[in-house]
Amino acid sequence: MRSNSHTSSGSGICAVGMTVATRSLESERVTLHSVNKRVRQKSKRRGTGRRAAQGAKLYKQGYRRGYDQGLSQGQSSFGLVFEGVSIIIPTYNQRDYVLKCIASIEKHTPAPYEIIVVDNASKDGTAQALLRIGGVVRVAALDVNRGFAGGVNYGLMMARGRHIVVLNNDTLVTPGWLDNMMRCLDSDPKIGVVGPVTNYIGGDQQIEVPYREVEDMWSFASKHNRPDAKKHRLTDRLVGFCWLFTRELWERVGYLDEGYAVGNFEDDDWIIRVKLAGYELAVAGDAFIHHFGSVSMKALGEQDYVVVNQDNEQFFSKKWGNPHALVAETNKLALREMLPAGSQSKKQMDSRQRISTQGSADPALSFRRSSVFYPEGSFISDAKGEVYTVVGGHRRKLNIPVPRGISPVQIAKPELLSIPAAEAVESTNEIQAWPLEAHQLRSSSMAGSGSHWPNGTIVAAADAPETCYQISGGKRRRFVTTYAFERWGVHSAHIVHVPAEQLRLMEEGWPIIAPPQLLNEDL
């Protein structure tokens, strides 16, 4: 998105998100400790009588029992999903804006929701002001600025809603905003992400407005937001100032890439991955929200903003190359991969079921996980260091030491868990090296038809050495860029140069993309 936060390197978190109950408990602990101190002071003045000592003992027992019960309830409810919306707002040094944003949500959102504000180490008292609000507002006060992508990711980790909204801190939501966006999302199971229209943004989501002052905006918005399905339209791009999507989509697509500093282009990156997963994008033209406009990015100053924007644009280009061509090619592959019975299943399935499941039971919709675009035989790990190998679209946990020379690529826990599990690896004989060194392959194994080349081999055509492929299941799978190639630990020593004619005769498989960078080890 067009980011709402500065960023800096480093790690560590001083305060995680708190539920209202947790904050109440923390407040109670402070008060009770104060009371206990006064009790002890009175006991000293009156002497250490048996009644005072017994009272202090009972107090400690009661406090410990209450604390343990609260901790147990918090642990048992962790991970439970509620039938509502988690609204994630990353912020940095924009206390007044975020407080106005929250007030507008509370006034104009009748549906069940929770608000998760991720404060990127603001210096203006944002976190303290938010903690005083209480209610449905949960706060994560980070001790380091993780930028827009890092802030959103932390909020996604905390989110408990069936649906998720990512929202800029410099916005004001209006009557009917969420209901109208939800109708658009539910109108077609192929739609994965919905965005509103606004007064200030790039792309086709910006509309002409008649007002100049915010006070005059509300009457315009109430008239504009009358439900009208004819104002819903598909689009190729949604700017990340406001997104609505399902938890199911997030579990398939994963977190934002934290390789983008501060903000800009991380929203384009995530939207490319949404489209690769097979989803479509839509604009709810009957849902208007006011956008003050990139207040945190403007606070950088023009010179710093230009530098950040250029760096992120270069990173985006290095990671994706030509993303529009990539999406088009992937959609063509998806049509070939669909089972012939898919169209029949689509006709027989009840339309309400298709909408409620967002297409998960409909093979014709062909939604895909991020892991589909990861190389066969590669090794991945979670933040705890548990290592898996990806084989045939499944993850196999290594119950043996990681073989020498293998460097697993870390991915987020939700993404890891979304990959179907298979039997664990109990012996080194069950796995092969990754990537295969070119000198390990016998020349005889690379002779003849390309369909018989060893699975996992990295190849390049002799006349186009800059484009590399992995051989998998008799298909050639293209690394979309050199960055993706290197991100998976592949280098020139792994490449086998083969006749271009043989390579081109092979059927094309799913492209191989780079997984997102995650700088927060808690994800």
N, C-alpha and C positions, 0 to 999 in steps of 0.2 A: 504494500500500500504506500501511500504518501505518508511517511512515518510521522509519529507523534513523539519521538524520543531520541535523545542523543545516545551515544554508545561509547563504551570504553572497554579495554581488555581487562581480563581478570575473572575471578570466579568467587563463589561464596555467597551465601544468602543469610541475612541477619534476621529475617522474619518471614515465615511462610504465611500463606493465606489462612485466615481464621474464620470459623463459623461464628455466628452470633453467640451461640452457647459457649464456644471457646473463649471469646472475648469477655463474656460475662464472668466465666470462671476465673480468667486471669485477673479481672478487676476485683472479684471477690477475694482472691488470694491476697492481693495487696491490702485490702481492707481488713481481712481477718488477721493477717500478720500484724497490722497496726494495733488491732484490738488486743491480740495476744501479748504484745509488748506492754500495753497499758496494764493488762492483768498482772503481768510479772512485776511491773513497777509498784502497783498497789500492794502486791503480796509482800514486797520488800518493806514497804512502809508499815504494814500491819503485822509483819512477821510471817514466818513460813508455817502457817496453820495447816492442819490436815484438810480442811474443807477447800482452801485455796489450791492446794496441791492436787486434790482429787478433781477439782474443776478444770485445772490446766490439762490434766491427763485426759479427761473426757473430751475436752476441746480438740486435742491433737488426734484422738481416735476418730472423732466425728469428721474432722477435716480430711484425714487420710481416706476414710471410707467414702466420703463424697467425691474426693478427687479421683479415686480409683474407679468409682462408678461412672463418672463423666468420661474418663479416659477409655473405659471399656465400651461405652456407647459410641464414642467417636470412632473407635477402631472397627466396630461391627458395622457402622454405616458407611465406612469408606468404600468408594467405588460403586455405590448404589446409584442408579439413574432415576431421576424423577421426571414425570411427564410435564415438562415445562421448558423454558428457554434460559440458557446461560448467556448473559450479555457480558462480553469481555471488553474492557476498556483499558488499554495501556496508556500511561501518562508520564510526563516528565515536566516538572516546573510549570504546570498550568492549573493551579489549584482552583481559581475562579471558574475557568472553563469547565473543568470536570464536575464541579459542584452543580453548575447550571445544567450540564448534560444529565446528571443523575436525577435532578429535580424534574426534568422534562420526562424522563422515563417513568418515574413514580406517578406522574400526573396522567400520562397518556398511554399506559400499558396495562390493560385490564387482565391479560393472560398471565398465568403463573410464570414467574421468572425469578432469577437470582442475578445480582450484579457483582461481577468480579473485576475489581480495579487493581491493576498491576502497576505499582508506583516504581519507576526506574530510578530510585535513589534521588528523588527531588530534594531541592534545598529550600523550598518555599513553604514547608509545613503541610504539604499535600496529604501525606499519610496520616498525620495527627488529626487533620480536619476530617478525613474520611472515617477514621476509627470512631469519631464522636457521633457519626450518623447512625450506626447500628442498623437494625432492621434487616433487610435482605442484602445489604452491601457487605461483601467479603473483600478483604484487603490483603494483598501480598506486597509488603514493603521490602523491596530488594535493596541490598547494600552496594550494588554496582549497577550501572546503567547498561542494560542488555539490548537497547535499541527496540525498534518496533517489533521485529521478528521475535526476538527473545522475550519481550513482554507478552506478546500474543501467545507464544508457546507455553509460558508459565501459566497463563490463564486457561489454556486448553487442558493442561495437566490437572487444574483444579476443578474444571467444569463438571457438573453433574446432570445437566439437562439433556433431554432427548434431542433438542434442537439447540443450535449455537449461533449467536450473533457476535461478530467482531465489529466494534464500533470505535470510531475516532473520538477522542476526548473533546474536540472542538465542534461538536454537533449538538443540535437540539432536535429531538424526535417530536413528532406531531400526532394529532388524533388519527387513529386508524393505521398508523405506519406498519406495525407488526402484523396485524390481522391481514392487511392487504398483501404484504410480502408472503405470508404463510399460504394464502390462497393461490398465489402464483406458483409457489414451490410445490404445492399439492396438486396442481392442475395437470401435471404430466410427470410420470415417474422418471423420465429421462433427464429432467431438470435437477441439477445438483446444487447450484448456488444461485441465489437471487440477490439483486442489489436494488436500491431505490433510485429515484431521481433527486436532483438537488440543484442548488443555485450556483455552486462553485466546485468544479472538479474537471478533470480532463476526460475526453471521450464523449460518447453519446449519452451519458447519464446526466449531463448538464442541460437544464432547460431555462428558458427566459422566464423571469419573474417580474411582477409589477411593483414590488416593494423595494425600498431603500433602507429602511430601518427595521430592526428585528421586531419592534412592537407591532409593526404592520404585517409581519409574516404570518401570524397565527390565523387571521381571518382568511388569507389566501390559502393556507395549508388545509384548513377545515373544508373548504370548497373543493380543492384539488383532490383530496383523498377520498372522495366518494367512490366506493368499490366499483370498478369497471374492468372486467376481464379483457375488454378489447384493447386496453392500454398495456397489456402484458406482451412482451416480445422477446425473442431470442437475440443473443448478442455474442460477439466473439471475445469480449473482454469486459471484466468487471473490476473497477478500481476498489482497493481494499479499505475505503473509508467506512463502508458498511456492507457486510456480507451476512446472509442467512443460509445455513446449511444444516444437514442432519449429522448426528454423531456417527452414523454408519459411514457417511462419506469421509469424515475426518479419519476414521479408523482405516479406511482404504488408502487415502491419499497421504496422510501423515502430517507432521509438523512443518512450519515454515522454515526455510533455509536461513540459518543465522550467519551465513557467510556474507550477507549484505550488511554493511555498516550503517548505522543510524536508521536509515529508511530510504525508500525508493527502489523499485524493481523486485523486492521480495514478494509483493502481491502478484506481479506478472509471473514470477517463477511458480508460485503455488497454483495459479490459475492454469498454467500449462500442464501441470501434473494432474489437475482435476480433469482436464480435457483428455489427457492420455488415458485416464482411468475409464473413459467412456461417457462421462456426464456432459450435459449441455448447460449453458448459462442463460439466465433470463433477467430482464429488467422489469420490475413492477412499476409501470408508469403511473399507477394510481397511489403510489406511496412516496410522498415527498418528505425529506428531512432537510433542515437548514444546516449548512456547513460554513463555519467562519473562514476556514481555509488554511491548512498547513501551518498553524501558528507555531508549532515546535520547530519545524523545518526553517521557517522564516527567522526564528530566533538565532539560528546558526550564523546569520549574516550571509550576504550574497557570495562572497569569495569561498567560504567554507562550504556553502550549499553546492556550489558548482563543482568543487573537488569531490565531495561525497557522491554527487549524482553521476559524475563521469566514472569514478571508480566502480560504482555499482553497475553501471551500464556495461562496462568492460567485463565485469565478472559474469553478468547475465549472458553476454555474447559468447564468452569463453565456455560457459557451461552448456549452452543450448545450440549454438550455431544458428540454424534456421528453424526456430521452433514451429512456425506455421506449417512448413513442409513436413516436419516430423509428425505433427498431429494428423495431417491429411494422410500420410503414409500409414500411420498406425490405425486409423479408421478403416482403411482399405484392408489391412491385415485382419482386423476384427471381423469384417464381413466374411472373409474366407474361413475364419476359425469357427464361425457360428455353426452349430449343428443343424442339419436339414430339418430336424424336428422342432427347431426353435420357433418358427413361425406358427406351427400348429399349437405349441404350448401357449403362445401369446394370445391366440384366439380363444382358447378354452379357459384361460385364467380370468377370474372375476376382476373387473377394473378397480374395485375398491381395495381388493387385496394387493394389487400391483402398486397402488398409490401408498398404502400403509407400509409396505415393505420397501418402498423406494426401489423396486425392481430386483431385489436380492434373489427372489425365487423365479425370475423370468430370464431364461438363458438368452432370449432374443435381445435383451438390453445390454448384455455383455459387459457389465461393469468389471473392472480389473483392480487388483491390488498393486501397490508399488513394487512388491517383490517380483511380480511378473517381469519387470524390466531390470532385474538384477541378474548377473551372470550365473550360469549353471556351475555348480561345484565350488562357488565362492564361500568364504567363511565370514560370518557376521557375529557380533557380540552385543550384549547389553551393557548398561553402565556398571553392573556388578561383576562383569568379566566372564560371564558364562558364554561359551562359544558354541556356535552351531554351524553346520554346513548346509547349503541350499542344494537339494537334490530333487529333481522332478517336481518343482513347485512346493516342496515340503521342507521343513526344517528338522534337522537331526542333531540333537544335542551331543556334544563330545563328552563322554564319560572317561576320557583318556587325556593325558597332557597334550596341549596343542603341538602338533608336529613342528619340527624345526624348519624355519624359513617361511612360515605362514604368519601373516599379520592380519588378523580379523578386522573388519570395518565395523565400527560401532553404529548401531541404529537404535531408534527409540523403542522402548518397551512395548507400547501399544502396537507399533508396526510389526515388531517381532512376533507378538502373540497373534496377530492377524494371519500369519503364515501357518497353514495346517501342520500339525506335528506328526512326525513319523518316528520309527524306532530309533533309540539312541545308538550312537556309535560306541562300540565296546572294544574295538581293536583297530590298530593302525592299518591293518590289511583291508579294512572296509572303505578307506578313503584314498584319494590320490592327491598329489601335490597341487597347489594352486598358486599362481598360474603354472602351467606346464612349461618347463624350459625347452626351447627349441632343440637343444642338443640331446634331450632325453627321448626324442621321437626318432624311431628308426626310419630311415629313408624309404624302406619298403612299405611302411604303414601309410605314407603319404602318396604312394603311387596309385594310379588308377582313378576310379570315380571318386569325386569329392564326397559323395554320400557315405563312403566308408572311412573317411578320415576320423581319427580318434576323437571321442567326445571331449570337449573342453579345450581343444586346440585353438590357439590364437593365430589367425592367418591374415594376410594382406595380399592383394593382387600385385604382381610384379610391376605393373604399369601404374598403380595407384597406391604406393606404400603408406600414404598418410591416412588411409581409411582402413581400419582394422575390424575384424569380425571374430566372433567366437563360434566354433562349430558345436552345435547342440541338437541332438536328436535328428541328425541328417540335415539340419537347416543352418543357414548362416545368419548370425545375429550381429548387427552393426553397432559398434560403440559410437554414440551420436557425436562425440567430440573427443579430442585428445584429453580434455579435462576428465571426462568420464573414464577414459582408458586408464589414466594415472590414478584416479580416485580409488580404483579397485586394485591398485598395486601392480598393474601391468606395465612393462617397459619393453624396450626394443629387443632384449635378449629372449623374450617369449614369442616373438613373431616368426612365423614360418611363411616365407614367400612362395606363393603357389601360382600356377597358370591362371590368368584372368578368365579364360574361357570356362574352365572347370568351376571356378568360384561363382561366376555369373549364372551357371546352369542350376545352381542349388536354389531351393526354395528359401524365400526370406522368412525369418522368424522375428519374434518381438525384439525391438531395439533395446540396447543396454544404456541406461542413464546413470548419472551420478546420484547417490543418496544425499539428502540434505546435511549440511554441517550443523551439528548440535553442540553448542558450547556449554550448555548447562547439563551437568552429569545427572541431575535428578530426573530428566525426561525419560 
